[in-house]
Amino acid sequence: MTQLDTPARSLIMERDFPHPPEKVWRALTESSLIEQWLLENDFQPIVGRSFSLRREPMANWNGVIDCRVLAVEPCRSVSYTWNASGSEWVVTWVLTPTAAGTHLRMEQSGFHPDQEQNYKGAKYGWQKFIGSLERVVAGL
C-alpha cells in the first residue's frame, strides 16, 4: 500500500454542554461570537459562501485560513473547508440535543499520513478553541 492508498484520518473531539443547542449554534455561527473563541472572521452560515479566519501572522504562517461553507442545518450541523499551509481539510460540527443540554461533536477530516505535524497541531489547537467555546456559550 502506498502513501496515496492510505486513507486520510480525522481528528474528532466531543463535549457535552449544559446548554440548549440554540446557544451552542449561536457561538458556532455568529461572527462576533466566533471571534471570541476562535479567530477574527467574516463567517456567515450560507452554503457556498467563502470566508476567512484571521490572526496575526507568525514566522511560518501568514495568519489567514481560507474557508468555504459546505453545509448548514440550523441548530444541528455546520461544515466548512479549512485551507491552511497549502492543505485543505473539512471541519464539521454536529449538535445533538440531550436531556442535560447539547452533545457537540467536531471532526476535522482529511489528514494524510505525511501530515502528522498538522494533525498534532490541530489536536492541540482545537482543545484550546473548544475550551474557549465552552466559556463563550456559558456567557450567552
Biotite code that builds the C-alpha atoms (Angstrom):
import biotite.structure as struc

atoms = struc.array([
    struc.Atom([0.000, 0.000, 0.000], chain_id="A", res_id=1, res_name="MET", atom_name="CA", element="C"),
    struc.Atom([1.451, 3.364, -0.964], chain_id="A", res_id=2, res_name="THR", atom_name="CA", element="C"),
    struc.Atom([1.012, 6.586, 0.938], chain_id="A", res_id=3, res_name="GLN", atom_name="CA", element="C"),
    struc.Atom([-1.559, 7.664, -1.645], chain_id="A", res_id=4, res_name="LEU", atom_name="CA", element="C"),
    struc.Atom([-3.560, 4.496, -0.928], chain_id="A", res_id=5, res_name="ASP", atom_name="CA", element="C"),
    struc.Atom([-3.521, 5.106, 2.815], chain_id="A", res_id=6, res_name="THR", atom_name="CA", element="C"),
    struc.Atom([-6.836, 6.626, 3.865], chain_id="A", res_id=7, res_name="PRO", atom_name="CA", element="C"),
    struc.Atom([-6.861, 10.076, 5.381], chain_id="A", res_id=8, res_name="ALA", atom_name="CA", element="C"),
    struc.Atom([-7.741, 10.252, 9.046], chain_id="A", res_id=9, res_name="ARG", atom_name="CA", element="C"),
    struc.Atom([-9.867, 12.540, 11.119], chain_id="A", res_id=10, res_name="SER", atom_name="CA", element="C"),
    struc.Atom([-9.457, 14.379, 14.381], chain_id="A", res_id=11, res_name="LEU", atom_name="CA", element="C"),
    struc.Atom([-12.636, 14.060, 16.452], chain_id="A", res_id=12, res_name="ILE", atom_name="CA", element="C"),
    struc.Atom([-13.442, 15.927, 19.650], chain_id="A", res_id=13, res_name="MET", atom_name="CA", element="C"),
    struc.Atom([-16.655, 15.697, 21.630], chain_id="A", res_id=14, res_name="GLU", atom_name="CA", element="C"),
    struc.Atom([-18.042, 17.709, 24.527], chain_id="A", res_id=15, res_name="ARG", atom_name="CA", element="C"),
    struc.Atom([-21.282, 17.881, 26.466], chain_id="A", res_id=16, res_name="ASP", atom_name="CA", element="C"),
    struc.Atom([-22.645, 21.347, 27.147], chain_id="A", res_id=17, res_name="PHE", atom_name="CA", element="C"),
    struc.Atom([-25.248, 22.107, 29.830], chain_id="A", res_id=18, res_name="PRO", atom_name="CA", element="C"),
    struc.Atom([-26.901, 24.490, 27.356], chain_id="A", res_id=19, res_name="HIS", atom_name="CA", element="C"),
    struc.Atom([-29.545, 24.066, 24.646], chain_id="A", res_id=20, res_name="PRO", atom_name="CA", element="C"),
    struc.Atom([-28.429, 23.567, 21.019], chain_id="A", res_id=21, res_name="PRO", atom_name="CA", element="C"),
    struc.Atom([-29.620, 27.076, 20.113], chain_id="A", res_id=22, res_name="GLU", atom_name="CA", element="C"),
    struc.Atom([-26.969, 28.649, 22.360], chain_id="A", res_id=23, res_name="LYS", atom_name="CA", element="C"),
    struc.Atom([-24.183, 26.416, 21.069], chain_id="A", res_id=24, res_name="VAL", atom_name="CA", element="C"),
    struc.Atom([-25.339, 27.096, 17.497], chain_id="A", res_id=25, res_name="TRP", atom_name="CA", element="C"),
    struc.Atom([-25.090, 30.852, 18.035], chain_id="A", res_id=26, res_name="ARG", atom_name="CA", element="C"),
    struc.Atom([-21.488, 30.526, 19.221], chain_id="A", res_id=27, res_name="ALA", atom_name="CA", element="C"),
    struc.Atom([-20.626, 28.378, 16.192], chain_id="A", res_id=28, res_name="LEU", atom_name="CA", element="C"),
    struc.Atom([-22.290, 30.606, 13.577], chain_id="A", res_id=29, res_name="THR", atom_name="CA", element="C"),
    struc.Atom([-22.365, 34.246, 14.710], chain_id="A", res_id=30, res_name="GLU", atom_name="CA", element="C"),
    struc.Atom([-19.240, 36.046, 13.532], chain_id="A", res_id=31, res_name="SER", atom_name="CA", element="C"),
    struc.Atom([-18.822, 38.193, 16.646], chain_id="A", res_id=32, res_name="SER", atom_name="CA", element="C"),
    struc.Atom([-19.081, 35.117, 18.886], chain_id="A", res_id=33, res_name="LEU", atom_name="CA", element="C"),
    struc.Atom([-16.740, 33.031, 16.694], chain_id="A", res_id=34, res_name="ILE", atom_name="CA", element="C"),
    struc.Atom([-14.153, 35.767, 17.132], chain_id="A", res_id=35, res_name="GLU", atom_name="CA", element="C"),
    struc.Atom([-14.370, 35.357, 20.920], chain_id="A", res_id=36, res_name="GLN", atom_name="CA", element="C"),
    struc.Atom([-13.428, 31.673, 20.882], chain_id="A", res_id=37, res_name="TRP", atom_name="CA", element="C"),
    struc.Atom([-11.687, 31.028, 17.556], chain_id="A", res_id=38, res_name="LEU", atom_name="CA", element="C"),
    struc.Atom([-10.378, 33.803, 15.296], chain_id="A", res_id=39, res_name="LEU", atom_name="CA", element="C"),
    struc.Atom([-11.398, 37.031, 13.573], chain_id="A", res_id=40, res_name="GLU", atom_name="CA", element="C"),
    struc.Atom([-13.674, 36.113, 10.684], chain_id="A", res_id=41, res_name="ASN", atom_name="CA", element="C"),
    struc.Atom([-16.310, 37.101, 8.164], chain_id="A", res_id=42, res_name="ASP", atom_name="CA", element="C"),
    struc.Atom([-18.352, 33.907, 8.543], chain_id="A", res_id=43, res_name="PHE", atom_name="CA", element="C"),
    struc.Atom([-21.988, 33.677, 7.508], chain_id="A", res_id=44, res_name="GLN", atom_name="CA", element="C"),
    struc.Atom([-23.877, 30.344, 7.599], chain_id="A", res_id=45, res_name="PRO", atom_name="CA", element="C"),
    struc.Atom([-24.662, 30.339, 3.874], chain_id="A", res_id=46, res_name="ILE", atom_name="CA", element="C"),
    struc.Atom([-23.814, 27.241, 1.803], chain_id="A", res_id=47, res_name="VAL", atom_name="CA", element="C"),
    struc.Atom([-21.182, 28.053, -0.827], chain_id="A", res_id=48, res_name="GLY", atom_name="CA", element="C"),
    struc.Atom([-20.037, 31.279, 0.860], chain_id="A", res_id=49, res_name="ARG", atom_name="CA", element="C"),
    struc.Atom([-16.286, 31.801, 1.155], chain_id="A", res_id=50, res_name="SER", atom_name="CA", element="C"),
    struc.Atom([-14.914, 33.314, 4.353], chain_id="A", res_id=51, res_name="PHE", atom_name="CA", element="C"),
    struc.Atom([-11.619, 33.650, 6.154], chain_id="A", res_id=52, res_name="SER", atom_name="CA", element="C"),
    struc.Atom([-10.369, 33.184, 9.675], chain_id="A", res_id=53, res_name="LEU", atom_name="CA", element="C"),
    struc.Atom([-7.562, 35.592, 10.607], chain_id="A", res_id=54, res_name="ARG", atom_name="CA", element="C"),
    struc.Atom([-4.974, 36.315, 13.260], chain_id="A", res_id=55, res_name="ARG", atom_name="CA", element="C"),
    struc.Atom([-1.580, 37.932, 13.470], chain_id="A", res_id=56, res_name="GLU", atom_name="CA", element="C"),
    struc.Atom([0.926, 36.305, 11.072], chain_id="A", res_id=57, res_name="PRO", atom_name="CA", element="C"),
    struc.Atom([3.590, 34.072, 12.592], chain_id="A", res_id=58, res_name="MET", atom_name="CA", element="C"),
    struc.Atom([7.034, 33.079, 11.337], chain_id="A", res_id=59, res_name="ALA", atom_name="CA", element="C"),
    struc.Atom([5.773, 30.082, 9.351], chain_id="A", res_id=60, res_name="ASN", atom_name="CA", element="C"),
    struc.Atom([2.157, 31.137, 8.686], chain_id="A", res_id=61, res_name="TRP", atom_name="CA", element="C"),
    struc.Atom([0.530, 34.188, 7.083], chain_id="A", res_id=62, res_name="ASN", atom_name="CA", element="C"),
    struc.Atom([-2.303, 34.239, 9.631], chain_id="A", res_id=63, res_name="GLY", atom_name="CA", element="C"),
    struc.Atom([-5.157, 33.505, 7.198], chain_id="A", res_id=64, res_name="VAL", atom_name="CA", element="C"),
    struc.Atom([-7.284, 30.371, 6.857], chain_id="A", res_id=65, res_name="ILE", atom_name="CA", element="C"),
    struc.Atom([-9.425, 30.357, 3.725], chain_id="A", res_id=66, res_name="ASP", atom_name="CA", element="C"),
    struc.Atom([-12.739, 28.536, 4.104], chain_id="A", res_id=67, res_name="CYS", atom_name="CA", element="C"),
    struc.Atom([-15.966, 27.793, 2.263], chain_id="A", res_id=68, res_name="ARG", atom_name="CA", element="C"),
    struc.Atom([-19.280, 26.749, 3.822], chain_id="A", res_id=69, res_name="VAL", atom_name="CA", element="C"),
    struc.Atom([-20.263, 23.249, 2.650], chain_id="A", res_id=70, res_name="LEU", atom_name="CA", element="C"),
    struc.Atom([-23.436, 22.502, 4.633], chain_id="A", res_id=71, res_name="ALA", atom_name="CA", element="C"),
    struc.Atom([-25.738, 24.173, 7.137], chain_id="A", res_id=72, res_name="VAL", atom_name="CA", element="C"),
    struc.Atom([-28.577, 22.594, 9.131], chain_id="A", res_id=73, res_name="GLU", atom_name="CA", element="C"),
    struc.Atom([-29.629, 25.238, 11.676], chain_id="A", res_id=74, res_name="PRO", atom_name="CA", element="C"),
    struc.Atom([-29.098, 24.126, 15.269], chain_id="A", res_id=75, res_name="CYS", atom_name="CA", element="C"),
    struc.Atom([-27.935, 20.691, 14.005], chain_id="A", res_id=76, res_name="ARG", atom_name="CA", element="C"),
    struc.Atom([-24.728, 20.908, 11.942], chain_id="A", res_id=77, res_name="SER", atom_name="CA", element="C"),
    struc.Atom([-22.379, 23.140, 10.010], chain_id="A", res_id=78, res_name="VAL", atom_name="CA", element="C"),
    struc.Atom([-19.470, 22.103, 7.807], chain_id="A", res_id=79, res_name="SER", atom_name="CA", element="C"),
    struc.Atom([-16.764, 24.080, 6.023], chain_id="A", res_id=80, res_name="TYR", atom_name="CA", element="C"),
    struc.Atom([-13.434, 23.671, 4.303], chain_id="A", res_id=81, res_name="THR", atom_name="CA", element="C"),
    struc.Atom([-10.298, 24.742, 6.180], chain_id="A", res_id=82, res_name="TRP", atom_name="CA", element="C"),
    struc.Atom([-7.412, 25.715, 3.883], chain_id="A", res_id=83, res_name="ASN", atom_name="CA", element="C"),
    struc.Atom([-4.100, 26.489, 5.567], chain_id="A", res_id=84, res_name="ALA", atom_name="CA", element="C"),
    struc.Atom([-0.440, 25.726, 4.999], chain_id="A", res_id=85, res_name="SER", atom_name="CA", element="C"),
    struc.Atom([-1.185, 24.595, 1.452], chain_id="A", res_id=86, res_name="GLY", atom_name="CA", element="C"),
    struc.Atom([-3.563, 21.848, 2.586], chain_id="A", res_id=87, res_name="SER", atom_name="CA", element="C"),
    struc.Atom([-7.341, 21.523, 2.773], chain_id="A", res_id=88, res_name="GLU", atom_name="CA", element="C"),
    struc.Atom([-9.375, 19.801, 5.446], chain_id="A", res_id=89, res_name="TRP", atom_name="CA", element="C"),
    struc.Atom([-13.075, 19.743, 6.290], chain_id="A", res_id=90, res_name="VAL", atom_name="CA", element="C"),
    struc.Atom([-14.402, 20.819, 9.694], chain_id="A", res_id=91, res_name="VAL", atom_name="CA", element="C"),
    struc.Atom([-17.843, 19.561, 10.673], chain_id="A", res_id=92, res_name="THR", atom_name="CA", element="C"),
    struc.Atom([-19.763, 20.432, 13.831], chain_id="A", res_id=93, res_name="TRP", atom_name="CA", element="C"),
    struc.Atom([-22.746, 18.290, 14.860], chain_id="A", res_id=94, res_name="VAL", atom_name="CA", element="C"),
    struc.Atom([-25.069, 19.285, 17.706], chain_id="A", res_id=95, res_name="LEU", atom_name="CA", element="C"),
    struc.Atom([-27.254, 16.643, 19.327], chain_id="A", res_id=96, res_name="THR", atom_name="CA", element="C"),
    struc.Atom([-29.832, 17.625, 21.959], chain_id="A", res_id=97, res_name="PRO", atom_name="CA", element="C"),
    struc.Atom([-29.519, 15.732, 25.237], chain_id="A", res_id=98, res_name="THR", atom_name="CA", element="C"),
    struc.Atom([-31.540, 15.688, 28.446], chain_id="A", res_id=99, res_name="ALA", atom_name="CA", element="C"),
    struc.Atom([-28.864, 17.895, 30.028], chain_id="A", res_id=100, res_name="ALA", atom_name="CA", element="C"),
    struc.Atom([-28.203, 20.221, 27.060], chain_id="A", res_id=101, res_name="GLY", atom_name="CA", element="C"),
    struc.Atom([-26.166, 19.531, 23.920], chain_id="A", res_id=102, res_name="THR", atom_name="CA", element="C"),
    struc.Atom([-23.623, 16.964, 22.816], chain_id="A", res_id=103, res_name="HIS", atom_name="CA", element="C"),
    struc.Atom([-21.173, 18.636, 20.426], chain_id="A", res_id=104, res_name="LEU", atom_name="CA", element="C"),
    struc.Atom([-19.008, 16.658, 18.012], chain_id="A", res_id=105, res_name="ARG", atom_name="CA", element="C"),
    struc.Atom([-16.271, 18.327, 15.978], chain_id="A", res_id=106, res_name="MET", atom_name="CA", element="C"),
    struc.Atom([-14.487, 16.448, 13.210], chain_id="A", res_id=107, res_name="GLU", atom_name="CA", element="C"),
    struc.Atom([-11.616, 17.810, 11.158], chain_id="A", res_id=108, res_name="GLN", atom_name="CA", element="C"),
    struc.Atom([-11.133, 15.325, 8.327], chain_id="A", res_id=109, res_name="SER", atom_name="CA", element="C"),
    struc.Atom([-8.606, 14.814, 5.568], chain_id="A", res_id=110, res_name="GLY", atom_name="CA", element="C"),
    struc.Atom([-5.284, 14.426, 7.384], chain_id="A", res_id=111, res_name="PHE", atom_name="CA", element="C"),
    struc.Atom([-2.935, 12.428, 5.166], chain_id="A", res_id=112, res_name="HIS", atom_name="CA", element="C"),
    struc.Atom([-0.117, 10.237, 6.525], chain_id="A", res_id=113, res_name="PRO", atom_name="CA", element="C"),
    struc.Atom([2.515, 12.885, 5.765], chain_id="A", res_id=114, res_name="ASP", atom_name="CA", element="C"),
    struc.Atom([0.587, 15.473, 7.826], chain_id="A", res_id=115, res_name="GLN", atom_name="CA", element="C"),
    struc.Atom([1.342, 14.198, 11.312], chain_id="A", res_id=116, res_name="GLU", atom_name="CA", element="C"),
    struc.Atom([2.582, 17.637, 12.421], chain_id="A", res_id=117, res_name="GLN", atom_name="CA", element="C"),
    struc.Atom([-0.629, 19.252, 11.129], chain_id="A", res_id=118, res_name="ASN", atom_name="CA", element="C"),
    struc.Atom([-2.696, 16.621, 12.954], chain_id="A", res_id=119, res_name="TYR", atom_name="CA", element="C"),
    struc.Atom([-0.865, 17.210, 16.249], chain_id="A", res_id=120, res_name="LYS", atom_name="CA", element="C"),
    struc.Atom([-1.156, 20.978, 15.844], chain_id="A", res_id=121, res_name="GLY", atom_name="CA", element="C"),
    struc.Atom([-4.872, 20.710, 15.128], chain_id="A", res_id=122, res_name="ALA", atom_name="CA", element="C"),
    struc.Atom([-5.399, 18.478, 18.156], chain_id="A", res_id=123, res_name="LYS", atom_name="CA", element="C"),
    struc.Atom([-3.659, 20.975, 20.415], chain_id="A", res_id=124, res_name="TYR", atom_name="CA", element="C"),
    struc.Atom([-5.429, 23.960, 18.851], chain_id="A", res_id=125, res_name="GLY", atom_name="CA", element="C"),
    struc.Atom([-8.950, 22.506, 18.936], chain_id="A", res_id=126, res_name="TRP", atom_name="CA", element="C"),
    struc.Atom([-8.570, 21.584, 22.618], chain_id="A", res_id=127, res_name="GLN", atom_name="CA", element="C"),
    struc.Atom([-7.861, 25.244, 23.350], chain_id="A", res_id=128, res_name="LYS", atom_name="CA", element="C"),
    struc.Atom([-10.542, 26.558, 20.995], chain_id="A", res_id=129, res_name="PHE", atom_name="CA", element="C"),
    struc.Atom([-13.261, 24.243, 22.318], chain_id="A", res_id=130, res_name="ILE", atom_name="CA", element="C"),
    struc.Atom([-12.370, 25.239, 25.886], chain_id="A", res_id=131, res_name="GLY", atom_name="CA", element="C"),
    struc.Atom([-12.856, 28.868, 24.842], chain_id="A", res_id=132, res_name="SER", atom_name="CA", element="C"),
    struc.Atom([-16.092, 27.931, 23.052], chain_id="A", res_id=133, res_name="LEU", atom_name="CA", element="C"),
    struc.Atom([-17.412, 26.482, 26.321], chain_id="A", res_id=134, res_name="GLU", atom_name="CA", element="C"),
    struc.Atom([-16.743, 29.797, 28.074], chain_id="A", res_id=135, res_name="ARG", atom_name="CA", element="C"),
    struc.Atom([-18.466, 31.805, 25.309], chain_id="A", res_id=136, res_name="VAL", atom_name="CA", element="C"),
    struc.Atom([-21.556, 29.559, 25.350], chain_id="A", res_id=137, res_name="VAL", atom_name="CA", element="C"),
    struc.Atom([-21.752, 29.769, 29.156], chain_id="A", res_id=138, res_name="ALA", atom_name="CA", element="C"),
    struc.Atom([-21.845, 33.566, 28.872], chain_id="A", res_id=139, res_name="GLY", atom_name="CA", element="C"),
    struc.Atom([-24.805, 33.653, 26.484], chain_id="A", res_id=140, res_name="LEU", atom_name="CA", element="C"),
])
